Amino acid sequence: MRRNKGFTLLEVMVAVAVLALAMAAVIKAATHSGANVATMRENTLAQWVAENRMAELRAEEAWFSGNDSGTAELAGREWFWHIETENTADSNLRRITIRVSADESSEDWLALLEGFIVNPSVRGGR
């Protein structure tokens, strides 16, 4: 009797099923990775908006207090920022909290930056 060499239909079907499962896992991982890249880009840009606004506050000669909101354009897109100030134990220092979101009504902040500003009248001998 002659023995056929090769795969049976059942073996081929099992191999195809295993390959399909592996490909589904690879596609899911690639899709998830792409979504993470988009989220990281958005968070990074929002953080830059917050850092730019903090730098502007520090460069201004005004002694900022209270809350403020506004917009900034970065990377061809409009970002919404909100600033809150708090007094500290040192009367010449204020705590600044800047939150940035992708839309005006969102409570889902993409970036949060906290820092301090010094009273310009005591800064560097001015």
N, C-alpha and C positions, 0 to 999 in steps of 0.2 A: 504494500500500500504506500502510496505517495502522500507525504504530509505537506500541507500548504504552509508556507511561511508568510506571516503578516499578522495584522490585527483583526480581531473579530469586530463585528458591528457594535457589540456592547462595549468593548474596550475603546473604540473610537468615540462613542457617545459619552462615556465617562471622561475622557480626555477633553472633549469639547466643553463639557459642563465645568470642569476645573478651570479651563482657560477663560470661560465666560465670567466665572466668579472672580478670578484674578484681575481681569480687565475692568470689571465693575469697581473693584477696590482702587485700582490705579486712577480711574476717571474720577471717583469720589475724592481722592486725595488731591488731585490736580485742581479740581473745582474749589475745594476748601482752601487750598493754597492761594489761588487767585483771589478769593474773597478776602483772605487775610491781608494780602498786598494792598488791596483797595482801602481796607479799613486802616491799615498802618499809614498809608499816604494821607488819608483824610485827617487822622489824629496828628500827624507830624505838621501838616499845614496849619491846623488849628493852634498847635503849640507855638508855631512861629508868629502867628497873629498875636497871641498873648504876649510873647516876648517882645515883639515890636511895640506893642502898646505900653508895656512896662518901661521900655527904653525911652519912649516919648515922654512919659510922665516924669521920669528921672531927669530928662534934659530940659523940661520946662522950668521956668523961673517961678511959676505959681505954686502955692502951697495947697495942693489938692485935698479936698475933704468931701465927704458925702458919697453918694452913689452916682454912677453915670452909665449910660449905654450908648452904643453906636455901632457903626459898621466899618469894615475894612475890606479892601479888595486885595486878594492874593491868588496867584495862579489862575487868573481869569475867572475868579469866583468871588461872590460876596459872602463875608463872614460876619457874624453878629457877636459882639462882645459886651460884657457887663462887668463893671468895676464896683467893688465895695471897699470902703476904707474903715479902719478902726483905729482909735487912738491907742497908744501904748503907754507904759509907765513913764517913758521918756517923752516929754512934751514936744521935743524936736524930731520925733520919729513916728511915722504912721505905717500901719500894716495895710498892704494892698492885696486884694484878691481879685483876680481877673478870670472870668469864665468865658469860653468861646463855644458857640454852637453854629450849626450849619443853617438854621432858620430861626427867625425872630421869636417865634412862639414856643420853641422847644425848651424843655427843661432837661433834655438829655445833652449835657455838656460834653464836647469832644476834648476840651483841654481845660485844665485848671492850673493857674500859676499864682503862687503867693510870694510876696516879697515886701520890702520896706523902702520907703522914701524918706529922705532927710529934708528938714526945713531948709529951703534955699538961703535964708538969711544967716544960717550958721555954717553953710557949706563952704569950705575952702577959703575962708577969710572974706567972703563977700558981704 
